């Protein structure tokens, strides 16, 4: 056998031994459920913590990083410029950068940068900024293909914190929670930006829509400020609207709906709570509801093995990290006063992992198991006021703090 073939076999065997990874091309990962399916993560950390491969300064915003094919995208604001940057995932080296002017100002003084996470689909990437500009760019070069000023077209309100929906690509449509009269949820043609359909009068919250197959049929599920909308992705037909929101006007729905089989989990803070619904086209059945179980403020929970892992309570009042049984709402364990954060479940063998990024900028790993909280490791990564979700792609963990982006290697050691 030629030496070149032998070298290739060795490389392939080494990659197989470490397990296959997976990309993270949109908000909450490939299936918008916060689950990482790669089998390449280590179940323990080396002394001194997992290695940091690179870090770089970034501008304002809480949009999460996304990755596909070894390319990482970060959407942020530098001065009065909104910037979408494409980086080499392994090195952090810039491949391209695409800029647009912005004048958005946050009314509460929190952050003036984008909150909506980019979506990579096919050879394009879609972004939605706080001012309501939906843009489509070429993934290879960053060149703008089309843009839509949704505020000018639909006259939606600014809301508390501007627009923050992460676009959903379903078939040939990109779907966004717009929040305007007659245009609560809108689908645009991926190729041209043309409006395909618009539905409902619901104001937008800070949740992003998902698509799910239930009973062999595809649906778009949008968690708006008013509640859950079930829509036909091809036509925008409204199957049902399920009211679910706080009685307080100073409140938001921010967590993404979660679907497993024919059930849908919803959660919100501000004395709203959580509920598990059984889907029917003419309206769901409520299986359970409780405000004392897992009330998500801004962070979406994750389902794994029949259990839910997530953050309970208001961010500013202190949060608890919890595991609950999905079918019953029973609290399996609670790590009280854990603090706020976001999490990913890595579906690894032999031990599934909770990969957590706290609001204090700490990376925490623990076992994803219903029999108790078992911490594996904890390391300071980025600074305080870390609100953006992380990305986990091919064993590399990308965490965005208030001013830094960090890449951490969580893969199994090379043999």
C-alpha positions in Angstrom: 0.0 0.0 0.0 1.4 3.4 -0.9 2.6 5.6 2.0 0.0 8.3 1.1 -2.8 5.7 1.5 -1.4 4.5 4.8 -1.3 8.1 6.1 -4.9 8.7 4.9 -6.1 5.5 6.7 -4.3 6.6 9.9 -6.0 10.0 9.8 -9.4 8.4 9.2 -9.0 5.9 12.0 -7.9 8.7 14.4 -11.0 10.7 13.5 -13.2 7.7 13.9 -11.7 7.0 17.4 -12.5 10.5 18.5 -16.1 10.3 17.2 -17.9 12.3 14.6 -18.7 15.9 15.3 -21.5 18.1 14.0 -22.0 21.7 12.9 -24.0 24.4 14.6 -25.5 26.5 11.8 -28.3 28.3 13.6 -29.7 29.4 16.9 -29.7 26.4 19.4 -28.0 24.1 16.9 -28.9 22.0 13.9 -32.5 21.2 15.2 -33.0 24.4 17.2 -33.3 22.3 20.4 -30.0 22.9 22.1 -28.7 19.3 21.6 -25.2 18.5 20.3 -25.0 15.1 18.7 -21.3 14.7 18.1 -19.6 11.8 19.9 -16.2 13.6 20.1 -16.3 15.3 23.5 -14.1 14.3 26.4 -15.9 13.2 29.6 -13.3 14.8 31.8 -11.1 17.8 31.7 -7.3 17.9 31.8 -5.6 19.6 34.7 -6.0 23.3 34.3 -9.2 23.0 32.3 -9.8 22.5 28.6 -7.4 24.3 26.2 -8.4 27.7 24.8 -7.4 27.7 21.1 -7.9 31.4 20.5 -9.8 34.5 21.6 -10.5 37.8 20.0 -12.2 41.1 20.8 -15.8 41.6 19.5 -18.2 44.4 19.5 -21.6 44.8 21.2 -24.5 42.5 20.9 -25.9 39.2 22.3 -26.2 37.3 19.0 -24.8 33.8 19.3 -22.0 32.5 17.1 -22.9 29.9 14.5 -20.6 27.5 12.5 -20.7 25.3 9.4 -17.9 23.7 7.4 -15.2 25.0 9.6 -16.4 28.6 9.2 -17.6 30.6 12.2 -20.0 33.6 12.0 -20.3 36.3 14.6 -22.8 39.2 14.3 -21.8 42.2 16.3 -21.7 46.0 16.4 -18.6 48.2 16.3 -19.4 51.9 16.7 -22.2 52.7 14.3 -21.4 49.7 12.1 -23.1 46.4 12.3 -20.7 43.7 11.3 -21.1 40.1 10.2 -17.7 38.4 10.3 -16.7 35.0 9.0 -13.7 33.4 10.8 -11.8 30.2 10.5 -13.2 28.1 13.4 -9.9 26.5 14.3 -7.8 29.7 14.3 -10.1 32.7 14.6 -8.5 34.1 11.4 -10.9 36.4 9.5 -12.1 35.1 6.1 -14.5 38.0 5.3 -16.4 40.8 6.9 -19.6 42.5 5.8 -20.7 45.9 7.3 -23.9 47.8 7.4 -24.7 51.2 9.1 -26.8 51.2 12.2 -28.3 53.8 14.5 -30.2 51.6 16.9 -30.3 52.8 20.5 -31.5 50.6 23.4 -34.1 52.5 25.5 -32.9 50.8 28.7 -29.2 51.2 28.1 -28.4 47.5 28.1 -26.8 46.9 24.7 -27.1 48.5 21.3 -25.9 45.5 19.3 -27.8 42.7 17.5 -29.5 40.0 19.6 -30.8 37.8 16.7 -28.5 34.9 15.8 -27.5 34.4 12.1 -28.9 31.4 10.3 -26.8 29.5 7.7 -28.8 27.6 5.1 -27.5 26.3 1.8 -25.1 28.8 0.4 -26.6 31.8 2.2 -26.7 33.4 5.6 -29.7 35.4 7.0 -29.5 38.1 9.7 -32.2 40.2 11.4 -31.1 43.3 13.3 -32.7 45.4 16.1 -34.0 48.0 13.6 -35.8 45.3 11.6 -33.5 44.8 8.6 -33.6 41.2 7.3 -30.6 40.6 5.2 -29.5 37.7 3.0 -25.8 37.3 2.2 -23.6 34.9 0.3 -22.0 32.4 2.8 -18.8 32.2 0.8 -18.1 35.9 0.4 -20.5 37.9 2.6 -21.9 39.8 -0.4 -25.4 41.1 0.2 -28.0 39.3 -2.0 -31.1 41.1 -0.8 -32.5 43.0 2.2 -35.9 43.9 3.6 -36.7 46.8 5.9 -39.5 45.1 7.8 -40.2 48.2 9.9 -40.9 50.2 6.8 -42.8 47.4 5.1 -45.0 46.3 8.1 -44.7 49.2 10.6 -44.0 47.1 13.6 -43.3 48.6 17.0 -39.8 48.7 18.4 -40.7 46.6 21.5 -38.7 46.7 24.6 -35.3 45.8 23.1 -35.7 46.1 19.4 -36.1 43.1 17.1 -34.3 40.0 18.2 -35.7 37.1 16.3 -33.3 34.5 14.9 -34.5 33.7 11.3 -35.9 30.2 10.6 -35.3 28.7 7.2 -38.0 26.2 6.3 -38.0 24.9 2.7 -37.8 27.9 0.4 -38.9 30.3 3.1 -37.3 32.3 5.8 -39.7 32.9 8.7 -39.5 35.7 11.2 -41.6 37.0 14.1 -42.3 40.5 12.9 -45.0 41.5 15.4 -47.0 43.9 13.3 -50.7 44.2 12.7 -51.6 41.5 10.1 -47.9 40.5 10.1 -47.2 38.9 13.4 -45.3 36.1 11.7 -44.1 36.6 8.1 -42.4 34.2 5.6 -40.0 35.6 2.9 -38.8 33.9 -0.2 -35.2 32.7 0.4 -34.1 33.6 -3.1 -35.5 37.1 -3.4 -36.8 38.4 -0.1 -40.4 38.6 -1.5 -43.2 38.2 1.0 -44.7 34.8 0.7 -47.3 35.0 3.4 -48.1 36.9 6.6 -50.3 35.9 9.5 -51.7 36.9 12.9 -51.8 40.3 14.7 -49.5 39.1 17.5 -46.8 41.4 18.8 -43.3 39.8 18.7 -41.7 38.6 21.9 -38.0 37.6 22.1 -38.5 33.9 21.1 -37.6 32.6 17.7 -39.8 30.3 15.7 -39.2 26.6 15.0 -40.4 24.0 12.5 -41.4 20.5 13.6 -42.9 17.4 12.2 -45.9 16.2 14.2 -47.9 13.3 13.0 -46.0 13.2 9.7 -46.8 16.9 8.9 -44.6 20.0 9.1 -45.6 23.0 11.2 -44.1 26.3 12.1 -44.5 27.1 15.8 -44.0 30.7 16.8 -44.0 31.8 20.5 -45.1 35.4 20.3 -45.8 37.9 23.0 -49.4 36.6 23.1 -48.7 32.9 23.1 -48.1 30.0 20.7 -49.1 30.1 17.1 -49.3 26.9 15.0 -48.9 27.7 11.3 -48.7 26.0 7.9 -45.1 26.7 6.6 -46.3 26.8 3.0 -49.3 29.1 3.3 -49.3 30.7 6.7 -52.6 29.1 7.6 -53.2 29.5 11.3 -54.2 26.1 12.9 -54.5 27.5 16.4 -53.4 30.2 18.7 -52.8 29.2 22.3 -52.7 32.2 24.8 -49.7 32.1 27.1 -48.3 35.2 28.6 -47.9 37.1 31.8 -50.6 39.4 33.1 -47.9 42.1 33.5 -47.3 44.4 30.6 -43.6 44.6 31.6 -42.9 41.1 30.5 -41.6 39.1 27.5 -41.8 35.6 26.1 -38.2 34.7 25.2 -37.6 30.9 25.4 -38.0 28.8 22.3 -40.8 26.2 22.2 -39.6 22.6 22.5 -41.2 19.7 20.6 -40.9 16.0 21.3 -43.2 13.5 19.6 -46.6 15.3 19.7 -46.0 17.4 22.8 -44.8 21.0 23.1 -43.1 22.6 26.1 -43.6 26.3 26.7 -42.0 28.4 29.5 -41.9 32.0 30.5 -41.0 34.1 33.6 -43.0 37.0 35.2 -45.4 34.7 37.1 -46.2 32.7 33.9 -44.6 29.3 34.5 -44.3 26.3 32.3 -46.8 24.0 30.5 -46.7 20.8 28.5 -49.2 20.6 25.6 -50.4 17.8 23.4 -50.6 19.0 19.8 -53.9 18.9 17.9 -54.5 21.0 14.8 -57.7 22.5 16.3 -56.0 23.4 19.5 -53.7 21.6 22.0 -54.6 19.8 25.2 -52.9 21.0 28.4 -51.1 18.0 30.1 -49.7 20.0 33.0 -49.0 23.6 34.0 -47.0 25.0 36.9 -45.3 28.3 37.8 -43.1 26.7 40.4 -41.3 24.2 38.2 -39.2 25.7 35.4 -40.0 29.3 34.5 -37.5 30.3 31.8 -36.6 34.0 31.6 -34.5 34.4 28.5 -32.7 31.0 28.3 -34.3 28.0 26.5 -34.3 24.7 28.3 -33.2 21.5 26.7 -34.9 18.1 26.6 -32.9 14.9 26.9 -33.9 11.4 27.8 -37.4 12.4 28.9 -36.1 15.1 31.2 -35.8 18.9 30.9 -32.7 20.8 32.0 -32.9 24.6 32.3 -32.9 27.8 34.4 -35.8 28.6 36.6 -36.6 32.2 37.8 -35.9 35.8 36.9 -32.4 36.6 35.9 -32.1 39.7 38.1 -33.5 37.8 41.1 -31.2 34.8 40.9 -31.9 31.6 39.1 -31.9 27.9 39.9 -30.5 25.2 37.6 -33.0 22.4 37.4 -33.8 19.0 36.0 -37.5 18.1 35.7 -39.4 15.1 34.4 -41.0 16.2 31.1 -44.2 14.1 31.3 -45.1 15.1 34.8 -43.4 18.3 35.6 -41.8 16.7 38.7 -38.6 18.4 39.9 -35.8 15.7 39.8 -33.2 18.0 41.3 -32.5 21.7 41.7 -29.2 23.5 42.1 -30.5 26.5 43.9 -29.0 30.0 43.4 -26.9 28.7 40.5 -27.3 32.0 38.7 -28.3 32.8 35.2 -26.9 31.2 32.1 -27.5 29.2 28.9 -26.9 25.5 28.3 -26.4 22.8 25.7 -26.8 19.1 26.2 -24.1 17.0 24.5 -25.5 13.6 23.7 -22.3 11.8 24.4 -21.5 8.2 25.5 -21.1 7.0 28.1 -22.2 10.2 29.9 -24.4 12.8 28.3 -23.1 16.3 29.4 -24.6 19.6 30.4 -22.3 22.3 28.8 -23.2 25.5 30.6 -22.2 29.1 30.1 -23.1 31.2 33.1 -23.9 34.9 33.0 -20.6 35.4 35.0 -18.7 34.0 32.0 -17.9 30.6 33.5 -17.9 27.4 31.5 -19.4 24.6 33.6 -19.7 20.9 32.7 -21.9 18.5 34.6 -23.6 15.1 33.9 -26.9 15.3 32.2 -28.6 12.8 34.5 -31.9 13.0 36.5 -30.4 11.5 39.7 -28.6 14.6 40.9 -26.2 17.4 39.9 -22.7 16.1 39.3 -20.2 18.8 38.3 -17.3 17.8 36.1 -15.4 21.1 35.8 -15.7 24.9 36.0 -13.5 27.5 34.4 -13.7 31.3 33.9 -13.8 32.0 30.2 -15.2 35.5 29.5 -16.3 38.4 31.6 -19.5 39.2 33.5 -22.8 40.1 31.7 -22.5 37.1 29.4 -26.0 36.7 27.8 -25.4 35.2 24.4 -25.9 31.5 23.8 -22.8 29.5 23.0 -22.2 27.3 20.0 -20.7 23.7 20.0 -19.4 22.5 16.7 -17.2 19.6 15.9 -16.0 19.5 19.5 -15.1 23.2 19.6 -17.0 25.5 22.1 -17.5 29.1 21.1 -18.5 31.5 23.9 -19.2 35.1 23.4 -18.8 37.5 26.4 -19.5 41.2 26.5 -16.4 42.1 24.5 -14.6 38.8 23.7 -15.2 35.6 21.6 -13.4 32.5 22.9 -12.8 29.1 21.3 -12.3 26.1 23.7 -11.3 22.6 22.7 -13.6 20.1 24.4 -12.7 17.1 22.2 -11.3 13.8 23.3 -7.5 13.8 23.5 -5.7 12.7 20.4 -4.3 9.2 20.6 
